[in-house]
Amino acid sequence: MEEITSQFFWIIIGAFFSLIVGVITFIIRNAISKNATKETVEAKTDLLEKDIQYLTKELNSCEGKFSILHKRISELRDSSKEIYVSKELFHQTIKQLNEKLDTILKFVEK
């Protein structure tokens, strides 16, 4: 009877330690799979650097396009200054033309 109890005791102890080893192995494997390795960190860093370089190129391109548009707008403003006439000046010119027309009509009517 003592032998059976002793063997049963060792089987329970073996099963218990086997269960503990299995749980610890699972925890370690899970921790390793979740933790970043040096290679994955470097790979992600490289991808981020490439993204930053691409976005920097796009930003520079947009800044170039913006400066070209700004230059064109400035040129249009400069050329439109010659065409632009203020409202007051326009009314004064019309008034002067009307006065001249009235003067001409007076001479023609006589």
C-alpha positions as CSV (number, residue, x, y, z in Angstrom):
1,M,0.0,0.0,0.0
2,E,2.8,2.3,0.8
3,E,4.4,1.7,-2.5
4,I,1.2,2.6,-4.4
5,T,0.8,5.7,-2.3
6,S,4.4,6.7,-2.9
7,Q,4.1,6.1,-6.7
8,F,0.8,8.0,-6.7
9,F,2.5,10.8,-4.8
10,W,5.4,11.0,-7.4
11,I,2.9,10.9,-10.3
12,I,1.0,13.9,-8.8
13,I,4.3,15.8,-8.1
14,G,5.4,15.1,-11.7
15,A,2.1,16.2,-13.2
16,F,2.2,19.3,-11.0
17,F,5.7,20.3,-12.1
18,S,4.9,19.4,-15.7
19,L,1.9,21.8,-15.5
20,I,4.1,24.5,-14.0
21,V,6.7,24.1,-16.7
22,G,4.0,24.3,-19.4
23,V,2.5,27.4,-17.9
24,I,6.0,29.1,-17.6
25,T,6.9,28.1,-21.2
26,F,3.6,29.5,-22.4
27,I,4.2,32.8,-20.6
28,I,7.8,33.1,-21.9
29,R,6.7,32.3,-25.5
30,N,3.9,34.8,-25.3
31,A,6.2,37.5,-23.8
32,I,8.8,36.8,-26.5
33,S,6.3,37.0,-29.3
34,K,4.9,40.3,-28.0
35,N,8.2,41.9,-27.3
36,A,9.9,43.7,-30.2
37,T,13.2,42.3,-31.3
38,K,16.0,44.5,-32.5
39,E,15.5,43.5,-36.1
40,T,11.8,44.4,-36.1
41,V,12.5,47.8,-34.5
42,E,15.1,48.5,-37.1
43,A,12.8,47.5,-39.9
44,K,10.0,49.7,-38.6
45,T,12.5,52.6,-38.1
46,D,13.7,52.2,-41.7
47,L,10.1,52.3,-43.0
48,L,9.3,55.4,-40.9
49,E,12.5,57.1,-42.3
50,K,11.4,56.3,-45.9
51,D,7.9,57.7,-45.1
52,I,9.5,60.9,-43.7
53,Q,11.7,61.2,-46.8
54,Y,8.8,60.8,-49.1
55,L,6.7,63.3,-47.2
56,T,9.6,65.7,-47.1
57,K,9.9,65.5,-50.9
58,E,6.1,66.0,-51.3
59,L,6.3,69.0,-49.0
60,N,9.1,70.5,-51.0
61,S,7.2,69.9,-54.2
62,C,4.1,71.6,-52.7
63,E,6.2,74.6,-51.5
64,G,7.7,74.9,-55.0
65,K,4.2,74.9,-56.6
66,F,3.0,77.4,-54.0
67,S,5.9,79.8,-54.8
68,I,5.1,79.5,-58.5
69,L,1.5,80.3,-57.9
70,H,2.5,83.2,-55.6
71,K,4.7,84.6,-58.4
72,R,1.9,84.3,-60.9
73,I,-0.6,86.0,-58.6
74,S,1.9,88.8,-58.1
75,E,2.4,89.2,-61.8
76,L,-1.4,89.3,-62.3
77,R,-1.7,92.0,-59.6
78,D,1.1,94.0,-61.2
79,S,-0.5,93.8,-64.7
80,S,-4.0,94.5,-63.3
81,K,-2.8,97.7,-61.6
82,E,-2.6,99.3,-65.1
83,I,-6.2,98.2,-65.8
84,Y,-7.7,98.9,-62.4
85,V,-9.5,102.2,-62.1
86,S,-11.1,103.4,-58.9
87,K,-14.8,104.0,-58.7
88,E,-14.3,107.7,-57.9
89,L,-11.9,108.2,-60.8
90,F,-14.3,106.4,-63.1
91,H,-17.1,108.8,-62.1
92,Q,-14.9,111.8,-62.5
93,T,-13.9,110.7,-65.9
94,I,-17.5,110.2,-66.9
95,K,-18.5,113.6,-65.5
96,Q,-15.7,115.3,-67.5
97,L,-16.8,113.5,-70.7
98,N,-20.4,114.6,-70.1
99,E,-19.3,118.2,-69.6
100,K,-17.2,118.1,-72.8
101,L,-20.1,116.5,-74.6
102,D,-22.5,119.2,-73.3
103,T,-20.0,121.9,-74.5
104,I,-19.8,120.3,-77.9
105,L,-23.6,120.1,-78.1
106,K,-23.9,123.7,-77.2
107,F,-21.7,124.7,-80.1
108,V,-23.5,122.4,-82.5
109,E,-26.9,123.7,-81.5
110,K,-25.9,127.3,-82.2
